[in-house]
Every structure is written in C-alpha cells, then in structure tokens.
Amino acid sequence: MHTRSNTRTAPSEKSDNSPIQIGNIEFLRAFARAVSALAISAIILITGYITFSPEVTADHKAAANDNIQPRVIRGSDLIVRLGAGRKTRDQAFHLDELSPDGRAIITRNTSLEASDYPFVEYTIDNLHSIEIVYLIWKTAVSPGQLARLRLLSSGDKASTLRLAGNKNWKGTITEIGFEVYGDPGDDALIISSLSTLPYSPATLLRTIWSDWTAFEPWDQSSINHLRGVTGSAMWSPTIVMAAWAGLALLLLGVVSLFKKAHNPVAYLAVIFIPWIALDLFWQNRLSTQLTETKFLFQGKSQHERHVADLDGDLYQYAQHLKSEVLPDPEARIFLLHDDKGQRHNYRRLRMQFHLLPHNIYNYGSLPLKKYTRKGDYILVLGEVEGLKYHPQKNKLKWGNGKKLPVSLVDTHPLGDLYQVTGRRHR
C-alpha cells in the first residue's frame, strides 16, 4: 500500500509545479513588455523634445556655425579679485578666505559670443546651502555692469545650466567667474572648472538632469510637489514622468489589440516604474537635506544653531534689538514688511518669532494710525514702498498726506526701528 501511494502522488506533484512555472514565465513576459514600452516611450519623448522644442531650435540657430568648441577654464586659471585662495595640485582653486565684507570674487577674462555658448557647466565641491554662490559675467555692451545667476548644489559634482534664456547673456562676454557669500569654515569651496558649451543634444539632457537633481532648502511646500529648481529644464520631473507613463500605456494598449495580451502586470509596471523613479528624485532631495541639516546644526548650541540657520541674519538682528534697544516686553511693536500681499510671509513671521516675548502686531506694510499711541514702536523690516521717514520733521509719511510723529531709535541694514512720539495726526 505504501508503494502504491507513492506512485500515485508523483504525477500529482509534477502537475502542481507546472502552473507555477507557467505563471513565472508570463510575469516575466509582461514585465519585459512594460520595460520595452517605457524604453520606446522615452525615446519618442526625448527625440520629440529635441526636435520640436522652440527653445532648443532657437539655441541651435543662434550659433554662428557648427564647429564651435567648448571653452574650458580650470579652477587654477581663475584670478582672485576679492578674498583669498590658492591653486591645488589637480589644477583646482581652493577658496580659503572671504573679504572683510563677507564675499569673494574669482573670475577670468575671456572673449566669446553668448549666442555661440547657450550652456555653462561648472564643477564645485563643498557647495552647501549656508553659502550663496553666483555665476557672474560682464559684457562688452555693459562693461560696468555685473550680471549674476544663483548657483545651487547638485547630486553630481558637475552641473550644467542653460543661459540662452537669460536676458543678460548676450553680446560678447568679456569676463566670467564666481561671486561667493557666506563662510563655511574649514569646509571651503573647491572650484575645479568652469566651461561654456555650444548646443548639443547631450548637453541639453545634462542640463535637464542638473535641474532635476539640484538642491534648494526645503520650504513649506516641498513635501507636496517636485519641480525643477534652476529653471533650465522646460518641464518639471512630475510632468515628464506622467507623460512617460501615459505614452507607454498607450503603446501597450495598441500592442494588446493585435497580440491580444492583456496581462495587468504590464500595465501596473508601466505606472509604478515612473512613479518609483519620481520618488527617487524626492528621496535624493530628502537625503541631501539631511546632510545639509547635519552640516549646519550638528554639535552646536541653540544660539549657534539659530545663527547658522537660513534666517540667521534675522535672528542676530532680533537679538540686537532685544538686548540693546527695546525695553521690557510690555512695549508694543508694529512690524511692517512689504510682503507683496503675502500675509504669512516667511521672513516677517520668523522676525516675529525671534522677537518673542515682545508684544508684536504683525500685519500690513503701512502704519495703522488709529491703533498707535505714544511710546509704541514701529519696526520697518526692509524697504516698504511708499513709506518715507523725514528726519527734519521726525515723521513717517505715506499715502495721501498721512503722517505719524516718530523718532528714529535704531537703524540697521535689515530694517529701522522708530518710536511714536506724539498723538496721531489726521
């Protein structure tokens, strides 16, 4: 009986394995169809963009000829105009020190036609959010004017920018280089190269990649969407991934009409692969933000963290006012800021936070006459359009003849503090 039982179960075991093997093969075939559809979709989208994009066509036609060669400036070829630095053995430039006013300028004289070089590629190590780095240049048309473009760090050492759309990138470029603000301490900038590049499809694609992988500090909306940072790419990664998946789905649908292959695995893969790719971009920014946060705050006291933060200038200004200018917290302070209609502007809210526990009224850009009284303080943060202080008469004036008697208590690059000295005037 035992022998017969074994004989009967053997065919059963073999037949149980067959559906599993067939299922695995079908899954692999469906997944292969999805990958093929995505590959064809990517080729169509990239080819169509390079061929039909108006901006790309303009870049290509603007060049004088097709034999333009890249212009490469090594870091060691840059000349320090402001600050201090040194050349390294690998022909890079190591920025050691800023000028007393907190900036450095490193440039190189050149002579090139902006229309021939719509792209710029730079390689900078140790570029952190604590620093502000600009690409700067001068033109033959405006030799006394310095044009600037903010540079952002990227996941790659080399980043590429499209300058053809910049209104100041025109005519003959006579000088080009970098302007740096913010001292990172021992982790100083290392500039390896700066290149101006003619148009090519490969350079265009590198520009888009640099735009998508560039880093900017998180704000209140960073968790909700993903967009290009530098503006060099014409489309955000979210739109591109949606178009990539949508076209691949269309291709799968067309193939299914003829092949009669409607495996849902292929359709799901076509959706989830671009979705995962988009999430990887987001995770890259999250990882970079973590690195930046550690660089800024790790091992520091609370005061040092406030100073190192992105609004460290506001914090230091508030500490100056609280410790040296303002009286006890019972005093009322009207905070004025030209926030362009944004009642919840970041800098004005951060200034209010740093001034706590003072009694602060933080709405509007102009004084509210009917609420002010003698002894109140008015803090004007930055420039407020239409609001003027007349020192001869000690009055703030705005609008159609509105005025308020005040005395200037403190002046600072970030703002001015006034104290109301009398009753309001109509």
Sequence and secondary structure as in RCSB ss.txt:
>XXXX:A:sequence
MHTRSNTRTAPSEKSDNSPIQIGNIEFLRAFARAVSALAISAIILITGYITFSPEVTADHKAAANDNIQPRVIRG
SDLIVRLGAGRKTRDQAFHLDELSPDGRAIITRNTSLEASDYPFVEYTIDNLHSIEIVYLIWKTAVSPGQLARLR
LLSSGDKASTLRLAGNKNWKGTITEIGFEVYGDPGDDALIISSLSTLPYSPATLLRTIWSDWTAFEPWDQSSINH
LRGVTGSAMWSPTIVMAAWAGLALLLLGVVSLFKKAHNPVAYLAVIFIPWIALDLFWQNRLSTQLTETKFLFQGK
SQHERHVADLDGDLYQYAQHLKSEVLPDPEARIFLLHDDKGQRHNYRRLRMQFHLLPHNIYNYGSLPLKKYTRKG
DYILVLGEVEGLKYHPQKNKLKWGNGKKLPVSLVDTHPLGDLYQVTGRRHR
>XXXX:A:secstr
 HHHHHHHHHHHHHHHHHHHHHHHHHHHHHHHHHHHHHHHHHHHHHHHHHHH HHHHHHHHHSS S    EEEEG
GG EEEESEEEE TTS EEEEE  TTSEEEEEEEEEEEGGG  EEEEEEES  TTSEEEEEEEESSSTT  EEEE
E  BSSSEEEEE TT TT  SEEEEEEEEEE   TTS  EEEEEEEE   HHHHHHHHHHHHHB     TTTTT 
   SSS SSS HHHHHHHHHHHHHHHHHHHHHHH    HHHHHHHHHHHHHHHHHHHHHHHHHHHHHHHHHHTT 
 HHHHHHHSTTHHHHHHHHHIIIII  STTSEEEEEE  TT TT HHHHHHHHHHTTSEEE   SS  GGG  TT
 EEEEES  TT EEETTTTEEEETTTEEEEEEEEEEETTEEEEEE S    
